Amino acid sequence: MPTFKTTRRVRHSAADMFHLVGDIETYPSFLPLCQSLQVRRRIRLDDGREQLLADMRIGYKAIRESFTSRVTLDEAKLEIMVEYVDGPFRHMENVWRFQDRPAGGEEAESTVEFFIDYEFKSRMFGVLMGSVFDGAFRRFAEAFEVRADRVYPRRQRLRPA
């Protein structure tokens, strides 16, 4: 079963990164392979977490697939859990975790952890798309970081005279 994990240190707060990754409707505008994303349902759970049911369409060259996942946004823990519901996978689960780090100066810093574990239903499709997915996951973290720089511009430090 393929897995991928990365931890990146970014120059944005954990809360800002949580909100950026949780804004799944914007994914088609910047995320590799993501062609469209439709939120079917959004509910607030009794414990304060927010849960979405979303359909994502991914594509690479002539290959197009759609899948449905349940996204749970836990702002108190700064964690996002994505669970597979339906589509071309046998299973798929990924977790995002965000943690503030002490930073020198006035800029916020945080650690962003991304983990995904997945397996395609079709072995042939898995062989065909496996390396594409691996490459895309490696570019995901960078895509979110670039997006964060656009959405949350860092303040320029004043240089001493």
N, C-alpha and C positions, 0 to 999 in steps of 0.2 A: 504494500500500500504506500503510495507516494505521500511524503510529508515535506513540508517546508517551514522553516522557522527563521526569523530574523529579528534582531533587536537593533534599533537605531536611536541615536541621540540627536534630538532636533532642537532648534532654537525657538521653540514655541512652548507655551504652557501645556500641561497634560489636559486641562479642561478644554483649551482651544482645539487640541488634536482630537479629543473625544468627540467634540461637536462636528468637526470637519469630517471625520470618518463616519459618524452617525448620520450625516446628511446624504443618504444614499441616492436620493433623487438626482444629485449632481454628477454621479459617477460617469454617465455617458460622455460628459464634456471633457473628461481628462484621464479616465482609467483605461489602460490597455485592454483590448479584447471586448470591453463593454460597449455594446451597441445601443441598448435601451434598458430602461429599468422602470417598472411600474409597481407602485405600492398598492396592493389590493386592500389591505386592512391595517389600521393603526389603533392600538388600544393601550390604555394605562392599566397596569396590573395593580392588585391590591397592595403590593409591597413597594409601589412607587416606580418600578421599572416600566419602560415603554417597550411594547412588542409590535413588530411589523411583520406582515406577510408580503413578500415581494417577488416579482417575476423579473429575472434578468435574462437578456438575450446577449449571448456572446458570439463572436465571429472572428474567423481568421481565414483569409483568402476565400475559398468557396464553401467553407464549413460554417454552418450556423446551428446553434443549439440554444434552447431556452430551458431554464430551470427555476424552480420555486424554492425559496428558503424563508425560514423564520429568523428574524433578527431581533435580539433582545438587547436593549440599551440600558445598562445599569450605571447611571450617572454617579451614584453614591460610591461605587467601587471603581469608577472610571474603567469599565470593562464592556466590551461588545462581543456577544456570542452569536454566531451564525450557524444555524442547523438546517441541513438539507431536508426538503419536503418531497420534491418531485422533479424528475428530469433524467438526464443521461448518466447520472452517478449511481453507484451502488450505495455509496455514502459520501458525505462531505460535511466537514465541520471546521469552522475556523474561529479563532479567538483573537481579539485585540485587547491589549492592556496598556494603560498609560500611567506614567508615574512622574511627578515633578522631581527635578534634580536641583540641588543648589547651584546657582550660576554666579559667576564673577560679574560684577557690575549690575546694571539694571535690566539686562535681558533675561527673559524666562527661558528655562531649558527643561526638557523632559525626555524620558525614555519611552519609546513606542515599541511594543513587542507584538509581532504578528506571527500566528501559527496556523497552519492549515494541514488537514489530513483528509485525503480524498481517494476514491477509487471509482473508475468508470464502470458501468454495467457491461459494456462491450469491450472485450480484450483488444480487438482490432482498433476501436476508437481510442482506447487508452494508449496503444502504441503510437498511433498517428498523432494524437494531440498531447501526449505526455511531455515531450520536450518543449512544445509551444507553451504549455501551462507553466512549466518550470521557469522558462524565460520571462513569462508575464509576471509571475509572483515576484521574481527578483526586481522587476521594474515597478511593481506596485508601491513599495515603500518610497522609492524616489518620486513617483507620481504624486503621492500624498504630500510629500515634503515640498515639492514645487508648488502644489496647490495651496498649501499652508502659507508659503511665502507671498502668494498673491492675495489671499483672503485676509491674512493677518500680517501686514507689513511690519517689519521690525523698525523700531525707532533708530534713527541715526544718532550715534553718540557725538556730543560736542567735543571737539578737540581743544585742549588747553591752548590758550594764546601764547 
